[in-house]
Amino acid sequence: MAIAQAAQLRSEDVVLEIGPGTGNLSRLLLPHVKLLWAVEVDRDLCDRFRRQGMPPHFRLLEQDILTLDLRALDPSPSKVVANIPYNITGEILQRVVGTIARPNPLFERVVLLVQAELAERLTAKPSSKAYGALSVRVQYLADCTWVCAVPPQCFTPPPKVDSAVVCLSPRAPQRRFAIPSYLTEY
């Protein structure tokens, strides 16, 4: 699967998966990593994981990713790979790459399945129709690459929107130019 390939997984990697759902992506990642942190807010899905029995290098956290202290995970993940809930994509982006005012270079690579329209905005080039404030903010914090489109029929049930995989490679905090104040509030 393209999402796992884009993560460039190594056997020593500690990976954070946001919203593992039924575990399809988890099962693809587990053979290639040292440890997989899986953060799932849905109690029924967590119970399903517990009943299935997972390998010792799978750590399930029944918690909301938006309230989880990412710096408290030990060992710390260096990569994020996730099919994230589309309704909280903006908040998740802030959690994993930060904001212009508060960059968060915790991860060397972030690979996300997102709504295709958002993927276009994240990876847009200057002067293109999709290029805007979100493009500027996220591209200031990370190199953004379009990996692949994912059609609705790849999901059960199929969503009413197209999806895409993007890869973000966060940069160390930098201050190469003055940041307009209207951008620092995001």
Rosetta constraint file for C-alpha pairs under 8 A:
AtomPair CA 1 CA 5 HARMONIC 6.47 0.50
AtomPair CA 1 CA 28 HARMONIC 7.99 0.50
AtomPair CA 2 CA 6 HARMONIC 5.97 0.50
AtomPair CA 2 CA 147 HARMONIC 7.36 0.50
AtomPair CA 2 CA 148 HARMONIC 7.25 0.50
AtomPair CA 2 CA 165 HARMONIC 7.81 0.50
AtomPair CA 3 CA 7 HARMONIC 6.63 0.50
AtomPair CA 3 CA 81 HARMONIC 7.34 0.50
AtomPair CA 3 CA 111 HARMONIC 6.58 0.50
AtomPair CA 3 CA 112 HARMONIC 7.32 0.50
AtomPair CA 3 CA 113 HARMONIC 7.45 0.50
AtomPair CA 3 CA 147 HARMONIC 7.82 0.50
AtomPair CA 3 CA 165 HARMONIC 6.38 0.50
AtomPair CA 4 CA 8 HARMONIC 7.20 0.50
AtomPair CA 4 CA 9 HARMONIC 7.36 0.50
AtomPair CA 4 CA 25 HARMONIC 7.96 0.50
AtomPair CA 4 CA 28 HARMONIC 7.15 0.50
AtomPair CA 4 CA 29 HARMONIC 6.56 0.50
AtomPair CA 4 CA 81 HARMONIC 7.37 0.50
AtomPair CA 5 CA 9 HARMONIC 7.25 0.50
AtomPair CA 6 CA 111 HARMONIC 6.77 0.50
AtomPair CA 6 CA 147 HARMONIC 7.09 0.50
AtomPair CA 6 CA 167 HARMONIC 6.85 0.50
AtomPair CA 7 CA 79 HARMONIC 7.42 0.50
AtomPair CA 7 CA 81 HARMONIC 6.85 0.50
AtomPair CA 7 CA 109 HARMONIC 6.74 0.50
AtomPair CA 7 CA 110 HARMONIC 7.31 0.50
AtomPair CA 7 CA 111 HARMONIC 6.07 0.50
AtomPair CA 7 CA 167 HARMONIC 7.71 0.50
AtomPair CA 9 CA 13 HARMONIC 6.53 0.50
AtomPair CA 9 CA 32 HARMONIC 6.20 0.50
AtomPair CA 9 CA 33 HARMONIC 6.64 0.50
AtomPair CA 10 CA 32 HARMONIC 6.20 0.50
AtomPair CA 10 CA 33 HARMONIC 6.09 0.50
AtomPair CA 11 CA 32 HARMONIC 5.36 0.50
AtomPair CA 11 CA 33 HARMONIC 4.60 0.50
AtomPair CA 11 CA 34 HARMONIC 5.47 0.50
AtomPair CA 12 CA 33 HARMONIC 6.07 0.50
AtomPair CA 12 CA 34 HARMONIC 5.03 0.50
AtomPair CA 13 CA 33 HARMONIC 5.16 0.50
AtomPair CA 13 CA 34 HARMONIC 5.42 0.50
AtomPair CA 13 CA 35 HARMONIC 6.81 0.50
AtomPair CA 13 CA 77 HARMONIC 7.37 0.50
AtomPair CA 13 CA 78 HARMONIC 6.77 0.50
AtomPair CA 13 CA 79 HARMONIC 7.47 0.50
AtomPair CA 14 CA 33 HARMONIC 6.35 0.50
AtomPair CA 14 CA 34 HARMONIC 5.72 0.50
AtomPair CA 14 CA 35 HARMONIC 4.73 0.50
AtomPair CA 14 CA 36 HARMONIC 5.91 0.50
AtomPair CA 14 CA 37 HARMONIC 7.56 0.50
AtomPair CA 14 CA 75 HARMONIC 7.25 0.50
AtomPair CA 14 CA 76 HARMONIC 6.77 0.50
AtomPair CA 14 CA 77 HARMONIC 4.50 0.50
AtomPair CA 14 CA 78 HARMONIC 5.89 0.50
AtomPair CA 14 CA 79 HARMONIC 6.82 0.50
AtomPair CA 15 CA 33 HARMONIC 7.22 0.50
AtomPair CA 15 CA 35 HARMONIC 6.33 0.50
AtomPair CA 15 CA 36 HARMONIC 4.92 0.50
AtomPair CA 15 CA 37 HARMONIC 6.07 0.50
AtomPair CA 15 CA 77 HARMONIC 4.86 0.50
AtomPair CA 15 CA 78 HARMONIC 6.14 0.50
AtomPair CA 15 CA 79 HARMONIC 4.91 0.50
AtomPair CA 15 CA 80 HARMONIC 5.65 0.50
AtomPair CA 15 CA 81 HARMONIC 7.02 0.50
AtomPair CA 16 CA 36 HARMONIC 5.94 0.50
AtomPair CA 16 CA 37 HARMONIC 4.73 0.50
AtomPair CA 16 CA 38 HARMONIC 6.01 0.50
AtomPair CA 16 CA 39 HARMONIC 7.58 0.50
AtomPair CA 16 CA 77 HARMONIC 5.78 0.50
AtomPair CA 16 CA 78 HARMONIC 7.84 0.50
AtomPair CA 16 CA 79 HARMONIC 6.20 0.50
AtomPair CA 16 CA 80 HARMONIC 4.69 0.50
AtomPair CA 16 CA 81 HARMONIC 6.32 0.50
AtomPair CA 16 CA 82 HARMONIC 7.91 0.50
AtomPair CA 17 CA 26 HARMONIC 7.51 0.50
AtomPair CA 17 CA 36 HARMONIC 7.00 0.50
AtomPair CA 17 CA 37 HARMONIC 6.03 0.50
AtomPair CA 17 CA 38 HARMONIC 4.76 0.50
AtomPair CA 17 CA 39 HARMONIC 6.30 0.50
AtomPair CA 17 CA 80 HARMONIC 5.87 0.50
AtomPair CA 17 CA 81 HARMONIC 5.18 0.50
AtomPair CA 17 CA 82 HARMONIC 5.10 0.50
AtomPair CA 18 CA 38 HARMONIC 6.06 0.50
AtomPair CA 18 CA 39 HARMONIC 5.14 0.50
AtomPair CA 18 CA 40 HARMONIC 6.67 0.50
AtomPair CA 18 CA 65 HARMONIC 6.93 0.50
AtomPair CA 18 CA 80 HARMONIC 7.65 0.50
AtomPair CA 18 CA 81 HARMONIC 7.18 0.50
AtomPair CA 18 CA 82 HARMONIC 5.17 0.50
AtomPair CA 18 CA 83 HARMONIC 7.01 0.50
AtomPair CA 18 CA 84 HARMONIC 6.23 0.50
AtomPair CA 19 CA 38 HARMONIC 6.96 0.50
AtomPair CA 19 CA 39 HARMONIC 5.70 0.50
AtomPair CA 19 CA 40 HARMONIC 4.77 0.50
AtomPair CA 19 CA 41 HARMONIC 7.29 0.50
AtomPair CA 19 CA 82 HARMONIC 6.88 0.50
AtomPair CA 19 CA 83 HARMONIC 6.78 0.50
AtomPair CA 19 CA 84 HARMONIC 6.15 0.50
AtomPair CA 19 CA 85 HARMONIC 7.36 0.50
AtomPair CA 20 CA 24 HARMONIC 7.49 0.50
AtomPair CA 20 CA 25 HARMONIC 6.81 0.50
AtomPair CA 20 CA 26 HARMONIC 6.40 0.50
AtomPair CA 20 CA 38 HARMONIC 6.18 0.50
AtomPair CA 20 CA 39 HARMONIC 6.95 0.50
AtomPair CA 20 CA 40 HARMONIC 6.26 0.50
AtomPair CA 20 CA 82 HARMONIC 7.36 0.50
AtomPair CA 20 CA 83 HARMONIC 7.42 0.50
AtomPair CA 21 CA 40 HARMONIC 7.06 0.50
AtomPair CA 21 CA 45 HARMONIC 6.19 0.50
AtomPair CA 22 CA 45 HARMONIC 6.48 0.50
AtomPair CA 22 CA 48 HARMONIC 7.79 0.50
AtomPair CA 22 CA 49 HARMONIC 7.69 0.50
AtomPair CA 23 CA 27 HARMONIC 6.09 0.50
AtomPair CA 23 CA 49 HARMONIC 7.70 0.50
AtomPair CA 24 CA 28 HARMONIC 6.73 0.50
AtomPair CA 25 CA 29 HARMONIC 6.29 0.50
AtomPair CA 25 CA 82 HARMONIC 7.86 0.50
AtomPair CA 26 CA 30 HARMONIC 5.99 0.50
AtomPair CA 26 CA 36 HARMONIC 7.83 0.50
AtomPair CA 26 CA 38 HARMONIC 7.89 0.50
AtomPair CA 27 CA 31 HARMONIC 7.47 0.50
AtomPair CA 28 CA 32 HARMONIC 8.00 0.50
AtomPair CA 29 CA 33 HARMONIC 6.59 0.50
AtomPair CA 29 CA 36 HARMONIC 7.75 0.50
AtomPair CA 30 CA 34 HARMONIC 7.90 0.50
AtomPair CA 30 CA 35 HARMONIC 7.52 0.50
AtomPair CA 30 CA 36 HARMONIC 6.67 0.50
AtomPair CA 30 CA 57 HARMONIC 7.70 0.50
AtomPair CA 30 CA 58 HARMONIC 7.39 0.50
AtomPair CA 34 CA 57 HARMONIC 6.52 0.50
AtomPair CA 35 CA 57 HARMONIC 4.68 0.50
AtomPair CA 35 CA 58 HARMONIC 6.04 0.50
AtomPair CA 35 CA 59 HARMONIC 7.54 0.50
AtomPair CA 36 CA 57 HARMONIC 6.22 0.50
AtomPair CA 36 CA 58 HARMONIC 4.95 0.50
AtomPair CA 36 CA 59 HARMONIC 6.11 0.50
AtomPair CA 37 CA 58 HARMONIC 6.23 0.50
AtomPair CA 37 CA 59 HARMONIC 4.87 0.50
AtomPair CA 37 CA 60 HARMONIC 6.09 0.50
AtomPair CA 37 CA 61 HARMONIC 7.27 0.50
AtomPair CA 37 CA 77 HARMONIC 7.68 0.50
AtomPair CA 38 CA 58 HARMONIC 7.28 0.50
AtomPair CA 38 CA 59 HARMONIC 6.04 0.50
AtomPair CA 38 CA 60 HARMONIC 4.83 0.50
AtomPair CA 38 CA 61 HARMONIC 6.02 0.50
AtomPair CA 39 CA 60 HARMONIC 6.08 0.50
AtomPair CA 39 CA 61 HARMONIC 4.79 0.50
AtomPair CA 39 CA 62 HARMONIC 6.08 0.50
AtomPair CA 39 CA 63 HARMONIC 6.11 0.50
AtomPair CA 39 CA 64 HARMONIC 7.15 0.50
AtomPair CA 39 CA 65 HARMONIC 6.39 0.50
AtomPair CA 40 CA 45 HARMONIC 7.53 0.50
AtomPair CA 40 CA 46 HARMONIC 6.70 0.50
AtomPair CA 40 CA 60 HARMONIC 7.37 0.50
AtomPair CA 40 CA 61 HARMONIC 6.26 0.50
AtomPair CA 40 CA 62 HARMONIC 5.15 0.50
AtomPair CA 40 CA 63 HARMONIC 5.77 0.50
AtomPair CA 40 CA 64 HARMONIC 6.67 0.50
AtomPair CA 40 CA 65 HARMONIC 7.56 0.50
AtomPair CA 41 CA 46 HARMONIC 7.84 0.50
AtomPair CA 41 CA 62 HARMONIC 5.34 0.50
AtomPair CA 41 CA 63 HARMONIC 4.71 0.50
AtomPair CA 41 CA 64 HARMONIC 4.94 0.50
AtomPair CA 41 CA 65 HARMONIC 7.57 0.50
AtomPair CA 42 CA 46 HARMONIC 6.35 0.50
AtomPair CA 42 CA 62 HARMONIC 7.26 0.50
AtomPair CA 43 CA 47 HARMONIC 6.14 0.50
AtomPair CA 43 CA 62 HARMONIC 6.88 0.50
AtomPair CA 44 CA 48 HARMONIC 6.25 0.50
AtomPair CA 45 CA 49 HARMONIC 6.41 0.50
AtomPair CA 46 CA 50 HARMONIC 6.31 0.50
AtomPair CA 46 CA 60 HARMONIC 7.49 0.50
AtomPair CA 46 CA 62 HARMONIC 6.49 0.50
AtomPair CA 47 CA 51 HARMONIC 6.19 0.50
AtomPair CA 48 CA 52 HARMONIC 6.22 0.50
AtomPair CA 49 CA 53 HARMONIC 6.31 0.50
AtomPair CA 49 CA 54 HARMONIC 6.96 0.50
AtomPair CA 50 CA 54 HARMONIC 7.25 0.50
AtomPair CA 54 CA 58 HARMONIC 6.28 0.50
AtomPair CA 63 CA 67 HARMONIC 7.61 0.50
AtomPair CA 63 CA 68 HARMONIC 6.87 0.50
AtomPair CA 64 CA 68 HARMONIC 6.33 0.50
AtomPair CA 65 CA 92 HARMONIC 7.66 0.50
AtomPair CA 66 CA 91 HARMONIC 7.13 0.50
AtomPair CA 66 CA 92 HARMONIC 6.94 0.50
AtomPair CA 66 CA 95 HARMONIC 7.23 0.50
AtomPair CA 69 CA 73 HARMONIC 7.41 0.50
AtomPair CA 70 CA 76 HARMONIC 7.99 0.50
AtomPair CA 71 CA 76 HARMONIC 7.03 0.50
AtomPair CA 72 CA 76 HARMONIC 7.60 0.50
AtomPair CA 73 CA 77 HARMONIC 7.35 0.50
AtomPair CA 77 CA 107 HARMONIC 7.11 0.50
AtomPair CA 78 CA 106 HARMONIC 6.90 0.50
AtomPair CA 78 CA 107 HARMONIC 4.64 0.50
AtomPair CA 78 CA 108 HARMONIC 5.67 0.50
AtomPair CA 78 CA 109 HARMONIC 7.09 0.50
AtomPair CA 79 CA 107 HARMONIC 5.25 0.50
AtomPair CA 79 CA 108 HARMONIC 5.89 0.50
AtomPair CA 79 CA 109 HARMONIC 4.95 0.50
AtomPair CA 79 CA 110 HARMONIC 5.72 0.50
AtomPair CA 79 CA 111 HARMONIC 7.96 0.50
AtomPair CA 80 CA 107 HARMONIC 7.11 0.50
AtomPair CA 80 CA 109 HARMONIC 6.46 0.50
AtomPair CA 80 CA 110 HARMONIC 4.61 0.50
AtomPair CA 80 CA 111 HARMONIC 6.06 0.50
AtomPair CA 80 CA 112 HARMONIC 7.77 0.50
AtomPair CA 81 CA 110 HARMONIC 6.03 0.50
AtomPair CA 81 CA 111 HARMONIC 4.79 0.50
AtomPair CA 81 CA 112 HARMONIC 5.88 0.50
AtomPair CA 82 CA 111 HARMONIC 6.49 0.50
AtomPair CA 82 CA 112 HARMONIC 5.02 0.50
AtomPair CA 82 CA 113 HARMONIC 6.32 0.50
AtomPair CA 83 CA 112 HARMONIC 5.89 0.50
AtomPair CA 83 CA 113 HARMONIC 4.70 0.50
AtomPair CA 83 CA 114 HARMONIC 7.09 0.50
AtomPair CA 84 CA 88 HARMONIC 7.86 0.50
AtomPair CA 84 CA 89 HARMONIC 6.81 0.50
AtomPair CA 84 CA 112 HARMONIC 6.73 0.50
AtomPair CA 84 CA 113 HARMONIC 6.25 0.50
AtomPair CA 84 CA 114 HARMONIC 6.67 0.50
AtomPair CA 85 CA 89 HARMONIC 6.50 0.50
AtomPair CA 86 CA 114 HARMONIC 6.35 0.50
AtomPair CA 86 CA 115 HARMONIC 6.53 0.50
AtomPair CA 88 CA 92 HARMONIC 6.23 0.50
AtomPair CA 89 CA 93 HARMONIC 6.09 0.50
AtomPair CA 89 CA 114 HARMONIC 7.41 0.50
AtomPair CA 90 CA 94 HARMONIC 6.40 0.50
AtomPair CA 91 CA 95 HARMONIC 6.28 0.50
AtomPair CA 92 CA 96 HARMONIC 6.25 0.50
AtomPair CA 93 CA 97 HARMONIC 5.91 0.50
AtomPair CA 93 CA 98 HARMONIC 7.01 0.50
AtomPair CA 94 CA 98 HARMONIC 4.37 0.50
AtomPair CA 94 CA 99 HARMONIC 5.91 0.50
AtomPair CA 95 CA 104 HARMONIC 7.58 0.50
AtomPair CA 96 CA 104 HARMONIC 6.59 0.50
AtomPair CA 96 CA 105 HARMONIC 7.75 0.50
AtomPair CA 96 CA 106 HARMONIC 7.26 0.50
AtomPair CA 96 CA 107 HARMONIC 7.28 0.50
AtomPair CA 96 CA 110 HARMONIC 7.63 0.50
AtomPair CA 97 CA 103 HARMONIC 6.27 0.50
AtomPair CA 97 CA 104 HARMONIC 4.90 0.50
AtomPair CA 97 CA 105 HARMONIC 6.03 0.50
AtomPair CA 97 CA 106 HARMONIC 7.54 0.50
AtomPair CA 97 CA 107 HARMONIC 7.80 0.50
AtomPair CA 97 CA 138 HARMONIC 7.86 0.50
AtomPair CA 97 CA 141 HARMONIC 6.58 0.50
AtomPair CA 97 CA 142 HARMONIC 7.37 0.50
AtomPair CA 97 CA 170 HARMONIC 6.32 0.50
AtomPair CA 98 CA 102 HARMONIC 5.74 0.50
AtomPair CA 98 CA 103 HARMONIC 4.37 0.50
AtomPair CA 98 CA 104 HARMONIC 4.39 0.50
AtomPair CA 98 CA 105 HARMONIC 7.48 0.50
AtomPair CA 98 CA 141 HARMONIC 7.61 0.50
AtomPair CA 99 CA 103 HARMONIC 5.05 0.50
AtomPair CA 99 CA 104 HARMONIC 7.32 0.50
AtomPair CA 99 CA 137 HARMONIC 7.41 0.50
AtomPair CA 99 CA 138 HARMONIC 7.94 0.50
AtomPair CA 99 CA 141 HARMONIC 7.51 0.50
AtomPair CA 99 CA 184 HARMONIC 7.30 0.50
AtomPair CA 99 CA 186 HARMONIC 5.83 0.50
AtomPair CA 100 CA 137 HARMONIC 6.48 0.50
AtomPair CA 100 CA 140 HARMONIC 7.40 0.50
AtomPair CA 100 CA 141 HARMONIC 6.92 0.50
AtomPair CA 100 CA 183 HARMONIC 7.18 0.50
AtomPair CA 100 CA 184 HARMONIC 5.48 0.50
AtomPair CA 100 CA 185 HARMONIC 7.96 0.50
AtomPair CA 100 CA 186 HARMONIC 6.94 0.50
AtomPair CA 101 CA 184 HARMONIC 5.00 0.50
AtomPair CA 101 CA 185 HARMONIC 7.09 0.50
AtomPair CA 101 CA 186 HARMONIC 7.64 0.50
AtomPair CA 103 CA 141 HARMONIC 6.73 0.50
AtomPair CA 103 CA 172 HARMONIC 7.95 0.50
AtomPair CA 103 CA 173 HARMONIC 5.99 0.50
AtomPair CA 104 CA 173 HARMONIC 7.93 0.50
AtomPair CA 105 CA 170 HARMONIC 5.72 0.50
AtomPair CA 105 CA 171 HARMONIC 6.34 0.50
AtomPair CA 105 CA 172 HARMONIC 5.86 0.50
AtomPair CA 105 CA 173 HARMONIC 7.28 0.50
AtomPair CA 107 CA 169 HARMONIC 7.89 0.50
AtomPair CA 107 CA 170 HARMONIC 6.75 0.50
AtomPair CA 108 CA 169 HARMONIC 5.87 0.50
AtomPair CA 108 CA 170 HARMONIC 6.09 0.50
AtomPair CA 109 CA 167 HARMONIC 7.01 0.50
AtomPair CA 109 CA 168 HARMONIC 5.85 0.50
AtomPair CA 109 CA 169 HARMONIC 4.74 0.50
AtomPair CA 109 CA 170 HARMONIC 6.65 0.50
AtomPair CA 110 CA 167 HARMONIC 5.69 0.50
AtomPair CA 110 CA 168 HARMONIC 4.95 0.50
AtomPair CA 110 CA 169 HARMONIC 6.34 0.50
AtomPair CA 110 CA 170 HARMONIC 7.78 0.50
AtomPair CA 111 CA 165 HARMONIC 6.94 0.50
AtomPair CA 111 CA 166 HARMONIC 5.74 0.50
AtomPair CA 111 CA 167 HARMONIC 4.42 0.50
AtomPair CA 111 CA 168 HARMONIC 6.27 0.50
AtomPair CA 112 CA 165 HARMONIC 5.54 0.50
AtomPair CA 112 CA 166 HARMONIC 5.49 0.50
AtomPair CA 112 CA 167 HARMONIC 6.53 0.50
AtomPair CA 113 CA 163 HARMONIC 6.73 0.50
AtomPair CA 113 CA 164 HARMONIC 5.60 0.50
AtomPair CA 113 CA 165 HARMONIC 4.37 0.50
AtomPair CA 113 CA 166 HARMONIC 6.52 0.50
AtomPair CA 114 CA 118 HARMONIC 6.69 0.50
AtomPair CA 114 CA 119 HARMONIC 6.37 0.50
AtomPair CA 114 CA 163 HARMONIC 5.59 0.50
AtomPair CA 114 CA 164 HARMONIC 5.57 0.50
AtomPair CA 114 CA 165 HARMONIC 6.23 0.50
AtomPair CA 114 CA 166 HARMONIC 7.41 0.50
AtomPair CA 115 CA 119 HARMONIC 6.38 0.50
AtomPair CA 115 CA 161 HARMONIC 6.83 0.50
AtomPair CA 115 CA 162 HARMONIC 6.05 0.50
AtomPair CA 115 CA 163 HARMONIC 4.32 0.50
AtomPair CA 115 CA 164 HARMONIC 6.10 0.50
AtomPair CA 116 CA 120 HARMONIC 6.19 0.50
AtomPair CA 116 CA 149 HARMONIC 7.15 0.50
AtomPair CA 116 CA 161 HARMONIC 7.61 0.50
AtomPair CA 116 CA 162 HARMONIC 5.31 0.50
AtomPair CA 116 CA 163 HARMONIC 4.26 0.50
AtomPair CA 116 CA 164 HARMONIC 4.82 0.50
AtomPair CA 117 CA 121 HARMONIC 6.51 0.50
AtomPair CA 117 CA 162 HARMONIC 7.75 0.50
AtomPair CA 117 CA 163 HARMONIC 7.78 0.50
AtomPair CA 118 CA 122 HARMONIC 6.13 0.50
AtomPair CA 119 CA 123 HARMONIC 6.17 0.50
AtomPair CA 119 CA 146 HARMONIC 6.88 0.50
AtomPair CA 119 CA 164 HARMONIC 6.27 0.50
AtomPair CA 119 CA 165 HARMONIC 7.31 0.50
AtomPair CA 119 CA 166 HARMONIC 6.31 0.50
AtomPair CA 120 CA 124 HARMONIC 5.67 0.50
AtomPair CA 120 CA 130 HARMONIC 6.28 0.50
AtomPair CA 120 CA 146 HARMONIC 7.79 0.50
AtomPair CA 121 CA 130 HARMONIC 5.02 0.50
AtomPair CA 121 CA 131 HARMONIC 5.80 0.50
AtomPair CA 121 CA 132 HARMONIC 7.17 0.50
AtomPair CA 121 CA 134 HARMONIC 6.86 0.50
AtomPair CA 121 CA 135 HARMONIC 5.61 0.50
AtomPair CA 122 CA 134 HARMONIC 6.77 0.50
AtomPair CA 122 CA 135 HARMONIC 4.94 0.50
AtomPair CA 122 CA 138 HARMONIC 6.70 0.50
AtomPair CA 122 CA 139 HARMONIC 7.24 0.50
AtomPair CA 122 CA 144 HARMONIC 6.49 0.50
AtomPair CA 123 CA 135 HARMONIC 6.82 0.50
AtomPair CA 123 CA 139 HARMONIC 7.83 0.50
AtomPair CA 123 CA 144 HARMONIC 5.38 0.50
AtomPair CA 123 CA 145 HARMONIC 5.84 0.50
AtomPair CA 123 CA 146 HARMONIC 6.24 0.50
AtomPair CA 124 CA 128 HARMONIC 6.52 0.50
AtomPair CA 124 CA 130 HARMONIC 5.72 0.50
AtomPair CA 124 CA 131 HARMONIC 5.02 0.50
AtomPair CA 124 CA 135 HARMONIC 6.38 0.50
AtomPair CA 125 CA 130 HARMONIC 7.92 0.50
AtomPair CA 125 CA 131 HARMONIC 6.09 0.50
AtomPair CA 126 CA 131 HARMONIC 5.78 0.50
AtomPair CA 127 CA 131 HARMONIC 6.48 0.50
AtomPair CA 131 CA 135 HARMONIC 5.65 0.50
AtomPair CA 131 CA 136 HARMONIC 7.69 0.50
AtomPair CA 132 CA 136 HARMONIC 6.39 0.50
AtomPair CA 133 CA 137 HARMONIC 6.15 0.50
AtomPair CA 133 CA 183 HARMONIC 7.83 0.50
AtomPair CA 134 CA 138 HARMONIC 6.06 0.50
AtomPair CA 135 CA 139 HARMONIC 5.77 0.50
AtomPair CA 136 CA 140 HARMONIC 5.96 0.50
AtomPair CA 137 CA 141 HARMONIC 6.67 0.50
AtomPair CA 137 CA 183 HARMONIC 7.30 0.50
AtomPair CA 138 CA 142 HARMONIC 6.02 0.50
AtomPair CA 138 CA 144 HARMONIC 7.83 0.50
AtomPair CA 139 CA 143 HARMONIC 5.73 0.50
AtomPair CA 139 CA 144 HARMONIC 6.31 0.50
AtomPair CA 141 CA 170 HARMONIC 5.76 0.50
AtomPair CA 141 CA 171 HARMONIC 5.70 0.50
AtomPair CA 141 CA 172 HARMONIC 7.84 0.50
AtomPair CA 141 CA 173 HARMONIC 7.40 0.50
AtomPair CA 142 CA 168 HARMONIC 5.68 0.50
AtomPair CA 142 CA 169 HARMONIC 5.07 0.50
AtomPair CA 142 CA 170 HARMONIC 3.92 0.50
AtomPair CA 142 CA 171 HARMONIC 5.20 0.50
AtomPair CA 143 CA 167 HARMONIC 7.99 0.50
AtomPair CA 143 CA 168 HARMONIC 5.54 0.50
AtomPair CA 143 CA 169 HARMONIC 5.04 0.50
AtomPair CA 143 CA 170 HARMONIC 6.39 0.50
AtomPair CA 143 CA 171 HARMONIC 7.36 0.50
AtomPair CA 144 CA 166 HARMONIC 6.94 0.50
AtomPair CA 144 CA 167 HARMONIC 5.79 0.50
AtomPair CA 144 CA 168 HARMONIC 4.65 0.50
AtomPair CA 144 CA 169 HARMONIC 6.63 0.50
AtomPair CA 145 CA 166 HARMONIC 5.60 0.50
AtomPair CA 145 CA 167 HARMONIC 5.11 0.50
AtomPair CA 145 CA 168 HARMONIC 6.47 0.50
AtomPair CA 146 CA 164 HARMONIC 7.57 0.50
AtomPair CA 146 CA 165 HARMONIC 6.41 0.50
AtomPair CA 146 CA 166 HARMONIC 4.68 0.50
AtomPair CA 146 CA 167 HARMONIC 6.52 0.50
AtomPair CA 147 CA 164 HARMONIC 7.32 0.50
AtomPair CA 147 CA 165 HARMONIC 5.24 0.50
AtomPair CA 147 CA 166 HARMONIC 5.23 0.50
AtomPair CA 147 CA 167 HARMONIC 6.62 0.50
AtomPair CA 148 CA 164 HARMONIC 5.59 0.50
AtomPair CA 148 CA 165 HARMONIC 5.36 0.50
AtomPair CA 148 CA 166 HARMONIC 7.37 0.50
AtomPair CA 149 CA 162 HARMONIC 7.68 0.50
AtomPair CA 149 CA 163 HARMONIC 6.03 0.50
AtomPair CA 149 CA 164 HARMONIC 4.20 0.50
AtomPair CA 149 CA 165 HARMONIC 6.42 0.50
AtomPair CA 150 CA 154 HARMONIC 6.87 0.50
AtomPair CA 150 CA 162 HARMONIC 6.69 0.50
AtomPair CA 150 CA 163 HARMONIC 5.00 0.50
AtomPair CA 150 CA 164 HARMONIC 5.08 0.50
AtomPair CA 150 CA 165 HARMONIC 7.25 0.50
AtomPair CA 151 CA 162 HARMONIC 5.65 0.50
AtomPair CA 151 CA 163 HARMONIC 6.28 0.50
AtomPair CA 152 CA 158 HARMONIC 4.85 0.50
AtomPair CA 152 CA 159 HARMONIC 5.51 0.50
AtomPair CA 152 CA 160 HARMONIC 7.02 0.50
AtomPair CA 152 CA 161 HARMONIC 6.74 0.50
AtomPair CA 152 CA 162 HARMONIC 5.79 0.50
AtomPair CA 152 CA 163 HARMONIC 7.11 0.50
AtomPair CA 153 CA 157 HARMONIC 7.97 0.50
AtomPair CA 153 CA 158 HARMONIC 5.32 0.50
AtomPair CA 154 CA 158 HARMONIC 6.97 0.50
AtomPair CA 155 CA 159 HARMONIC 7.08 0.50
AtomPair CA 179 CA 183 HARMONIC 6.87 0.50
AtomPair CA 179 CA 184 HARMONIC 7.01 0.50
AtomPair CA 180 CA 184 HARMONIC 6.94 0.50
AtomPair CA 181 CA 185 HARMONIC 7.12 0.50
